Amino acid sequence: MGGLFSALGSLWAWLNNIFDPLCGPVGLFTLFGQNTVIACGDTGWGDEIAGGLKVTITVAVLTLPLGLVIGFLVSLAQQSEERSLRLAAGVFTTIFRGLPELLTLFIIYYGMQILLQTALAYVGYTGQIEINAFIAGMIALSIVFSAYCSEVLLSAFRAIPKGQYEAGDALGFHRARTMRLIILPQLIRISLPNLGNLWMNLLKDTSYVSIIGLTDVVRQTGLAVRSTKEPFFFYMIACALYLVLAIISSAGLSYLDRWAKRAEFRR
């Protein structure tokens, strides 16, 4: 079994190198950065920046589904007939839309350590606990994203006529089936533009994780600046990488928007 995991790990590392857009065989730094400070390998900072880009993308991609799920549940709670659920959802969105993202990150990163330390102290463990920076960053960004996402989804829910729910009842659908077959397709179509804007904000907000030591693009370029004393050059590289991610995201969101509205185009 260990041999299988080792083989899969080697295959992943090989694929990761082949398709690396910066330091792969046809990567930008490989082709145009030789004998410079962005060369890949021991002579430059290309490998480090490429690794930071992967961390940035990974944090954003893993945060998105978690934030969407939490935001969807909060938006349902905001429409609940149960007053306590509506109140809890309102408090959640007010707090995490009102706090700066950086403060939320600090609260999650250090607060989770304190909570775990306190809980483990009750069972006799007195060792030092340190929360993984990646997990803390992903949780913090997911919470912030979900707070804004819930408001977007709530507006989309309110834009769907009540007759759509009544149509599901008339067809004998259970509430879950009505949601899946009738409401969700319309919800996606209505909320997609605003969710796309939240995704673009999420990409930029990933830069905050560098504060807690996660080696993303911003942290790696910062280390390169301190080592080479070339701040303008490396920060321009960071800007270019974020802009490329934004351009790719815009193209993907435009495609999703056309796909979501495909039924309207056929009319």
C-alpha positions in Angstrom: 0.0 0.0 0.0 2.9 2.3 0.8 4.4 1.6 -2.6 1.1 2.7 -4.3 0.9 6.0 -2.4 4.6 6.6 -3.2 3.9 6.0 -6.9 0.9 8.2 -6.9 2.9 10.9 -5.1 5.6 10.7 -7.8 3.0 10.8 -10.5 1.5 13.9 -9.0 4.9 15.6 -8.6 5.7 14.8 -12.3 2.3 16.2 -13.5 2.7 19.2 -11.2 6.1 20.0 -12.8 5.0 19.3 -16.4 2.0 21.7 -16.2 3.6 24.4 -14.0 3.0 27.6 -16.0 6.0 29.3 -14.4 8.7 26.7 -13.8 7.5 23.8 -16.0 9.4 22.8 -19.2 7.6 25.5 -21.1 6.9 27.8 -18.1 7.4 31.6 -18.4 10.3 31.7 -15.9 11.9 28.7 -17.5 11.8 30.2 -21.0 12.5 33.9 -20.2 14.0 34.0 -16.7 17.2 32.1 -17.1 20.2 33.8 -15.5 18.0 36.3 -13.7 16.6 36.7 -10.2 13.4 34.8 -11.3 15.3 31.8 -12.7 13.9 28.4 -11.6 16.2 26.5 -9.4 18.8 27.4 -6.8 19.9 30.6 -8.7 16.7 32.5 -8.6 13.3 32.9 -7.0 11.2 31.3 -9.7 10.5 28.1 -7.9 9.4 29.9 -4.7 7.1 32.3 -6.6 5.6 29.4 -8.6 4.9 27.5 -5.3 3.4 30.7 -3.8 1.0 30.9 -6.8 -0.1 27.3 -6.3 -0.8 28.1 -2.6 -2.9 31.2 -3.6 -4.9 29.2 -6.1 -5.4 26.3 -3.7 -6.6 28.5 -0.8 -9.1 30.3 -3.1 -10.4 27.1 -4.8 -10.9 25.2 -1.5 -12.5 28.3 0.2 -15.1 28.8 -2.6 -17.2 25.6 -2.1 -17.0 25.9 1.7 -18.1 29.5 1.6 -20.9 28.8 -0.8 -22.3 26.0 1.3 -22.2 28.1 4.5 -23.6 31.1 2.7 -26.5 29.1 1.3 -27.3 27.7 4.7 -27.2 31.2 6.3 -29.5 32.5 3.5 -32.0 29.8 4.3 -31.8 30.7 8.0 -32.5 34.3 7.2 -35.8 33.2 5.6 -36.7 30.7 8.3 -39.9 31.0 10.2 -37.9 30.4 13.4 -37.0 33.7 14.9 -33.9 32.4 16.6 -32.4 31.2 13.3 -33.2 34.6 11.6 -31.5 36.4 14.5 -28.4 34.2 14.5 -28.0 34.5 10.7 -28.4 38.3 11.0 -25.8 38.5 13.8 -23.4 36.3 11.7 -23.6 38.4 8.6 -23.5 41.7 10.5 -20.3 40.7 12.4 -18.3 39.2 9.5 -19.3 41.8 6.9 -18.4 44.5 9.4 -15.1 43.3 10.6 -12.0 43.8 8.4 -10.9 40.5 6.8 -7.5 40.8 8.5 -9.0 41.0 11.9 -11.2 38.0 11.2 -8.1 36.0 10.1 -6.4 36.9 13.4 -9.4 36.0 15.4 -9.7 32.6 13.8 -6.0 31.8 13.8 -5.3 32.8 17.4 -8.7 32.2 18.8 -8.8 28.6 17.6 -5.5 28.0 19.3 -6.8 29.4 22.6 -10.0 27.3 22.4 -8.1 24.1 21.6 -5.5 24.9 24.3 -8.3 25.5 26.9 -10.2 22.4 25.9 -7.2 20.1 26.0 -6.2 21.5 29.3 -9.3 20.0 30.8 -8.2 16.5 29.8 -4.7 17.1 31.2 -2.8 18.0 28.1 -0.5 21.0 28.7 1.6 21.0 25.5 1.6 24.0 23.1 -1.0 23.9 20.3 -0.4 25.6 17.0 -3.1 25.8 14.3 -2.1 25.1 10.8 -2.0 28.4 8.9 -3.5 27.0 5.8 -6.6 25.6 7.6 -7.0 28.8 9.6 -6.7 31.0 6.5 -9.2 28.8 4.6 -11.7 28.9 7.5 -11.4 32.7 8.0 -11.8 33.5 4.3 -14.7 31.0 4.0 -16.5 32.8 6.9 -16.1 36.2 5.3 -17.0 34.9 1.9 -20.1 33.2 3.2 -21.3 36.4 5.0 -21.4 38.3 1.8 -22.6 35.3 -0.2 -25.6 34.8 2.0 -26.8 38.4 1.2 -26.4 37.8 -2.5 -28.3 34.5 -2.3 -31.0 36.1 -0.1 -31.6 38.8 -2.7 -31.8 36.1 -5.4 -34.3 34.1 -3.3 -36.5 37.1 -3.0 -36.3 37.7 -6.7 -37.9 34.3 -7.4 -41.7 34.6 -7.5 -43.6 32.7 -4.8 -45.6 31.0 -7.6 -42.5 28.9 -8.4 -42.8 27.3 -4.9 -46.5 26.8 -5.4 -45.8 25.2 -8.8 -43.7 22.6 -7.0 -46.4 21.9 -4.5 -48.9 21.6 -7.3 -46.7 18.9 -8.9 -46.5 17.0 -5.7 -42.8 17.7 -5.1 -41.3 17.6 -1.7 -39.6 20.8 -0.5 -36.2 19.4 -1.2 -37.1 18.4 -4.8 -38.8 21.8 -5.4 -35.5 23.4 -4.3 -33.3 21.2 -6.5 -35.4 21.2 -9.7 -37.2 24.6 -9.7 -35.5 27.0 -7.3 -31.8 26.3 -7.5 -31.5 26.7 -11.4 -33.1 30.1 -11.1 -31.1 31.0 -8.0 -27.8 30.3 -9.8 -28.8 32.3 -12.8 -29.9 35.3 -10.8 -27.0 35.3 -8.3 -24.1 34.3 -10.6 -22.9 37.9 -11.6 -22.7 38.9 -7.9 -21.1 35.6 -6.9 -18.6 36.2 -9.6 -17.7 39.6 -8.0 -17.3 37.8 -4.7 -14.9 35.3 -6.3 -12.8 38.1 -7.6 -12.6 39.6 -4.1 -11.8 36.2 -2.7 -8.8 35.9 -5.0 -7.4 39.2 -3.7 -8.2 38.4 -0.1 -6.0 35.3 -0.2 -3.1 37.8 0.1 -4.0 38.1 3.8 -2.8 34.6 4.6 0.7 35.8 4.1 0.4 37.6 7.5 0.1 34.3 9.4 3.1 32.8 7.6 1.5 30.9 4.7 3.8 31.0 1.7 1.5 32.5 -0.9 2.5 34.8 -3.8 2.7 37.9 -1.6 4.8 36.3 1.0 7.2 34.7 -1.5 7.6 38.0 -3.4 8.2 39.8 -0.1 11.0 37.3 0.8 12.5 37.8 -2.7 12.4 41.6 -2.2 14.2 41.4 1.1 16.8 39.1 -0.4 17.4 40.9 -3.7 16.5 44.5 -2.8 14.4 44.8 -5.9 10.9 45.7 -4.6 9.4 47.2 -7.7 10.4 44.2 -9.9 9.0 41.5 -7.7 5.9 43.3 -6.7 5.1 43.9 -10.3 5.4 40.2 -10.8 2.9 39.6 -8.0 0.6 42.2 -9.7 0.9 40.4 -13.0 0.1 37.0 -11.5 -3.0 38.4 -9.8 -4.1 40.1 -13.0 -3.7 36.9 -14.9 -5.8 35.0 -12.4 -8.4 37.8 -12.7 -8.5 37.6 -16.5 -8.8 33.8 -16.5 -11.6 34.0 -13.9 -13.4 36.7 -15.9 -13.4 34.4 -18.9 -14.6 31.5 -16.9 -17.4 33.5 -15.3 -18.5 34.8 -18.7 -18.8 31.2 -19.9 -20.8 30.2 -16.8 -23.1 33.2 -17.2 -23.8 32.2 -20.8 -24.4 28.6 -19.7 -26.7 29.6 -17.0 -28.8 31.8 -19.4 -28.8 29.2 -22.2 -32.5 28.7 -21.9 -33.2 32.4 -22.4 -31.0 32.4 -25.5 -33.1 29.7 -27.1 -36.3 31.7 -26.9 
